[in-house]
Amino acid sequence: MLSVLIMLLPRGWHLRPLCLLILLLMLSYRPPRPAQGEALVRVWDVGQGLAVSISTAGHELLFDTGTAYAAQSVLLPNLRAAGIRQLDTLVLSHNDADHDGGAVLIKKQLQPKKIIAGQISAYQFPVHPCTTGANWQWDNVWFEFLNQPVATNKKGKNDYSCVLRVVSADKAVLITGDLGKKGEQALLKAYGEKLFSQILVLGHHGSRYSSDAAFIQTVAPQYAVASAGFANPYGHPHIQVQALLAQENISLLRTDRMGGIQLILSERNLSWQPLQVYKPYWQRKPMKQTSRL
């Protein structure tokens, strides 16, 4: 602001080249990237919905977009502020508005090189299925889809959700979309203890229809993340899920009370940080600490 003011002053002409340089340096700033072999996991606060971005040294993945409104007003501006100008992969877990409502906007603005979805017939643009067992590596970070086939007569959409596990060094994050208890039990049967992950993004925003006790005990996360809207009418994360996590000594991180959070998968000890430290009083959440009963 000072540089702009000096440039506008009638007698500030001799400082204008310096002020212009300062402005150019500001506009050219890019946030630092994760190191080789590390993954930066951001769970964005998109209200009652889900949007998780995963950044490696040279690649970007976005898992879900939240609603159309959240994608336009919150997610897209924050992704750009984080230096994310293009996506390598966009994952749309399943066809629910709170998970893929912003797909068209994100596709247009961030031009993902590849789009993967749990329900490929739901979209009018080309998408690839999240095939069970599909895996790849970016910058020494491992990505794999674990979702199990769904019976064709299934009425609900939730168990079509893509299930993504990301591993860096000895740390892992597991994201299950809106997967319900039957889907979780199928994962247990297929993978057992291989599901172990230090970070679990709770299925269905912490609904009581997800987070089966055996599934939680097998994944055995250090942190469980509930992406839910403040004072949402569904009561997410459900009191039963909170009790189960407390019983298993798992720290619950809630976007409805804490805003967006980020964690780094690396060889260092795992810890979480808020995505935004300072907030004006009208944006502050009523509680900032992790939730325990």
KOLBALUM-162698 format. One line per field, with one value per residue (C-alpha): residue number from 1; z, x, y negated. Coordinates in Angstrom, 3 decimals. Each point is the difference from the previous one (the first is absolute). Last residue first. Layout:
N
seq = [NUM, ...]
c3 = [Z, ...]
c1 = [X, ...]
c2 = [Y, ...]
//
This chain:
293
seq = [293, 292, 291, 290, 289, 288, 287, 286, 285, 284, 283, 282, 281, 280, 279, 278, 277, 276, 275, 274, 273, 272, 271, 270, 269, 268, 267, 266, 265, 264, 263, 262, 261, 260, 259, 258, 257, 256, 255, 254, 253, 252, 251, 250, 249, 248, 247, 246, 245, 244, 243, 242, 241, 240, 239, 238, 237, 236, 235, 234, 233, 232, 231, 230, 229, 228, 227, 226, 225, 224, 223, 222, 221, 220, 219, 218, 217, 216, 215, 214, 213, 212, 211, 210, 209, 208, 207, 206, 205, 204, 203, 202, 201, 200, 199, 198, 197, 196, 195, 194, 193, 192, 191, 190, 189, 188, 187, 186, 185, 184, 183, 182, 181, 180, 179, 178, 177, 176, 175, 174, 173, 172, 171, 170, 169, 168, 167, 166, 165, 164, 163, 162, 161, 160, 159, 158, 157, 156, 155, 154, 153, 152, 151, 150, 149, 148, 147, 146, 145, 144, 143, 142, 141, 140, 139, 138, 137, 136, 135, 134, 133, 132, 131, 130, 129, 128, 127, 126, 125, 124, 123, 122, 121, 120, 119, 118, 117, 116, 115, 114, 113, 112, 111, 110, 109, 108, 107, 106, 105, 104, 103, 102, 101, 100, 99, 98, 97, 96, 95, 94, 93, 92, 91, 90, 89, 88, 87, 86, 85, 84, 83, 82, 81, 80, 79, 78, 77, 76, 75, 74, 73, 72, 71, 70, 69, 68, 67, 66, 65, 64, 63, 62, 61, 60, 59, 58, 57, 56, 55, 54, 53, 52, 51, 50, 49, 48, 47, 46, 45, 44, 43, 42, 41, 40, 39, 38, 37, 36, 35, 34, 33, 32, 31, 30, 29, 28, 27, 26, 25, 24, 23, 22, 21, 20, 19, 18, 17, 16, 15, 14, 13, 12, 11, 10, 9, 8, 7, 6, 5, 4, 3, 2, 1]
c3 = [25.907, -2.220, -2.657, -1.147, 1.053, -1.945, 1.290, -0.847, -3.524, -0.986, -3.223, 1.413, 2.344, -2.814, -0.525, 0.647, -0.172, -3.256, -1.211, 3.584, 0.773, 0.611, 1.298, -1.134, 1.083, -2.857, -2.659, -2.180, -0.422, 0.728, 1.608, -0.739, 1.532, -1.149, 2.616, 3.627, 1.141, -3.133, -1.444, 2.783, 1.099, 2.258, 1.867, 0.316, 3.501, -1.086, 2.480, -1.103, -3.616, 0.897, 2.053, -2.850, -2.402, 2.328, 0.361, -3.765, -1.840, -1.425, 1.691, -3.249, 0.194, -0.340, 2.828, -1.734, -3.148, -0.021, -0.973, 2.879, 0.244, 2.025, 1.327, 1.400, -2.165, 0.956, -3.461, 1.658, 3.041, -2.159, -2.328, 2.891, 1.533, -3.249, -0.837, -2.352, 0.556, 3.184, -2.231, 0.463, -3.191, -2.101, 0.570, 2.379, -1.525, 1.660, 0.792, 1.457, -2.433, 0.401, -2.844, -0.517, 3.244, -1.854, -3.748, -1.727, 2.980, 1.741, -3.173, -0.346, 3.624, -0.809, -2.949, 2.212, 2.608, -2.435, -2.408, -0.371, -1.234, 1.337, 0.382, 1.641, 0.852, 0.456, 1.743, -0.110, -2.861, -1.979, -0.553, -1.514, 0.240, -2.132, 0.265, -2.847, 1.114, -1.605, 3.524, 0.426, -3.027, 1.390, -1.840, -0.426, -2.612, -1.944, 3.012, 0.796, -0.787, 2.725, 0.493, 0.640, -2.369, 0.398, 0.157, 1.030, 0.469, -1.458, -2.124, -1.346, 0.023, -1.374, 0.987, -1.297, 2.338, -0.379, -2.980, 0.671, -3.321, -2.608, -0.974, -3.281, 0.321, 0.371, 3.445, 1.997, -2.058, 1.546, 3.522, 2.225, -1.942, -1.364, -1.958, -1.707, -1.196, 2.251, -1.575, 3.127, -1.007, -2.246, 1.838, 3.359, -1.127, -1.477, 3.062, 2.588, 1.065, 0.204, 3.727, 1.568, -3.158, 0.137, -2.994, 1.380, 0.959, -2.619, -0.308, -1.894, -1.193, -1.260, 1.138, -1.187, 1.630, 3.569, 1.613, 3.400, -0.795, -3.113, 2.057, 2.467, -2.685, -1.517, 3.293, 1.665, -2.104, -3.207, 1.403, 3.000, -2.235, -2.300, 3.004, 1.252, -2.550, 0.384, 0.287, -1.578, -1.187, -0.754, -1.227, 0.142, 3.538, 1.218, 0.720, 1.221, 0.017, 1.974, -0.643, 1.839, 0.783, 2.666, 0.221, -2.457, 2.611, -1.956, 1.038, -1.124, -0.329, -0.867, -1.273, 0.398, -2.042, -1.678, 2.105, 0.164, -2.052, 1.313, -0.683, -3.257, -0.141, -3.488, 0.840, 3.006, -1.984, -2.744, 2.554, 1.545, -3.466, -0.850, 3.226, -0.848, -3.534, 1.420, 2.468, -2.342, -0.975, 3.543, -0.530, -1.259, 2.447, -1.617, -0.042, 3.683, 0.882, -1.993, 1.788, 3.398, -0.780]
c1 = [-15.274, 2.775, 0.093, 3.208, 0.347, -1.269, -3.528, -2.630, 1.354, 1.185, -1.239, -1.714, 2.953, 2.510, 2.134, 3.685, 1.617, -1.471, 0.592, 0.091, 2.919, 0.211, 2.851, 1.800, 3.577, 2.469, 0.553, -2.620, -3.757, -0.781, -3.279, -2.410, -3.231, -3.016, -2.233, 0.211, -3.598, -1.804, 3.281, 0.227, 3.153, -0.614, 2.992, -0.156, 0.208, -2.010, -2.787, 0.109, -0.425, -2.959, -1.635, 0.361, -1.510, -2.965, -0.429, -0.276, 2.449, -2.294, -3.301, -1.954, -1.342, 3.484, 0.927, 3.321, 0.415, 1.896, 3.377, 0.731, 3.693, 1.309, 3.548, 2.322, -1.729, -0.526, -1.137, -0.919, -1.717, -1.958, -1.149, -0.972, -2.063, -1.794, 0.589, -2.955, -3.771, 0.612, 1.090, 3.462, 0.058, -1.204, 3.178, 2.576, 3.201, 2.437, 3.576, 2.634, -0.980, -0.257, -2.102, 2.569, -1.365, -2.912, 0.117, -2.935, -2.171, 0.632, -0.796, -3.281, -0.804, 0.575, -2.388, -2.648, 0.615, -0.534, 2.391, -0.762, 3.484, 2.489, 3.288, 2.941, 3.206, 3.349, 3.341, 3.119, 1.686, -2.935, -3.149, -3.302, -3.153, -3.034, -3.459, -2.311, -3.614, -2.460, -1.057, -1.611, -2.267, -2.966, -2.216, 2.444, -1.346, 3.266, 1.983, 3.006, 3.597, 2.555, 1.743, 3.773, 1.440, 3.742, 2.448, 3.675, 2.283, 3.512, -0.508, -3.302, -0.666, -2.922, -2.732, -3.143, -0.997, -3.740, -0.687, -0.950, -1.843, 1.254, -1.911, -0.957, -2.592, -3.760, 0.247, -2.112, 0.980, 3.482, -1.236, 3.098, 1.907, 3.466, 0.816, 3.384, 2.040, -2.025, -0.841, 0.068, -2.719, -2.273, 0.292, -0.306, -3.190, -1.547, 0.899, -1.335, -2.966, 2.209, 0.057, -2.835, -2.064, 0.205, 1.223, 2.947, 3.665, 0.790, 3.803, 1.782, 3.500, 2.966, -1.663, 0.896, 0.610, 0.635, 2.063, -1.686, -1.872, -1.333, -1.258, -1.539, -1.889, -1.272, -1.145, -1.856, -2.533, -0.094, 0.570, -2.212, -2.881, 0.302, 0.106, 3.228, 2.726, 1.071, 3.549, 2.402, 3.415, 3.038, 3.476, 3.610, 1.328, -3.231, -3.340, -3.163, -3.259, -3.051, -3.506, -3.047, -3.444, -2.060, 2.123, 2.882, 2.781, 2.883, 1.813, 3.576, 2.518, 3.594, 1.914, 3.728, 2.390, 1.678, -0.623, -3.394, -0.290, 0.583, -2.746, 0.474, 0.843, 0.019, -2.679, 1.946, 3.236, -1.796, -1.420, 3.426, 1.524, -2.699, 0.757, 3.709, -0.703, -2.443, 2.422, 1.166, -3.643, -1.169, -0.512, -3.594, -0.813, -1.772, 3.088, 0.577, -3.528, 0.366, 3.255, -1.556, -2.903]
c2 = [36.239, -1.266, -2.668, -1.659, -3.622, -2.987, -0.542, -2.647, -0.431, -3.462, -1.534, -3.103, -0.651, -0.348, 3.090, 0.541, 3.434, 1.248, 3.542, 1.201, 2.345, 3.742, 2.113, 3.143, 0.543, -0.394, 2.668, -1.671, -0.381, -3.635, -1.008, -2.821, -1.255, -2.013, -1.603, 1.056, 0.385, 1.175, 1.292, 2.558, 1.842, 3.004, 1.406, 3.795, 1.539, 3.076, -0.832, -3.633, 1.085, 2.214, -2.768, -2.499, 2.510, 0.500, -3.789, -0.358, -2.214, -1.165, -0.858, 0.160, -3.580, -1.547, -2.364, -0.777, 2.073, 3.271, 1.418, 2.375, 0.873, 2.947, -0.328, 2.673, 2.576, 3.657, 1.187, 3.298, -1.513, -2.445, 2.795, 2.268, -2.804, -0.868, -3.655, -0.561, -0.039, -2.010, -2.869, -1.487, -2.051, 2.979, 2.000, -1.446, -1.334, 2.382, -1.042, 2.333, 2.738, 3.779, 1.435, 2.780, 1.482, 1.611, -0.603, 1.743, 0.941, -3.295, -1.918, 1.902, -0.884, -3.653, 0.240, 1.538, -2.724, -2.852, -1.715, -3.698, -0.945, 2.560, -1.886, 1.830, -1.861, 1.733, -0.540, 2.203, -1.897, -1.366, 2.063, -1.122, 2.107, -0.799, 1.544, -0.974, -0.094, 2.413, 0.967, -3.410, 0.031, 1.890, 2.483, 2.889, 2.408, 0.008, 1.267, -2.248, 0.953, -0.849, -3.320, 0.212, -2.616, -0.582, -2.920, 0.307, -3.031, 0.258, -3.150, 1.291, 3.731, 1.984, 2.426, 1.691, 2.833, -0.500, -2.227, -3.600, -0.301, -2.490, -3.141, -1.689, -2.800, 0.335, 1.529, 2.477, 3.073, 0.037, 0.669, 0.331, -2.616, -0.728, -3.165, -0.352, -2.981, -2.286, -3.368, -2.202, -2.485, 2.048, 3.309, -1.754, -1.731, 3.153, 2.093, -2.456, 2.138, 3.115, 0.799, -1.993, 0.480, 3.794, 2.004, 1.948, -0.375, -2.617, 0.157, -2.779, 0.800, -2.048, -3.173, -3.484, -3.390, 1.124, -2.757, 0.217, -3.227, 1.728, 2.911, -2.447, -1.924, 3.295, 1.512, -2.853, -1.915, 2.023, 3.482, -0.716, -1.099, 3.026, 2.310, 1.613, 0.697, 3.615, 1.400, -2.493, 1.147, -2.185, 0.942, -1.177, 0.322, 1.579, -1.661, 1.709, -1.941, 1.077, -1.340, 1.326, -1.334, -1.711, -3.139, -0.208, -0.163, 1.485, 3.181, -0.619, 2.828, -0.942, 3.026, 0.637, 2.168, -2.954, -3.098, -1.675, -3.209, -3.511, -2.583, -1.930, -3.699, -1.571, -2.584, -1.266, -0.225, -1.926, -2.451, -0.615, -0.513, -2.565, -1.861, -0.075, -1.278, -2.596, -1.538, -2.814, -0.740, -0.678, -3.691, 0.211, 2.833, 2.948, 2.236, -0.775, 1.131, 3.225, 0.802, -0.742, 2.357]
//
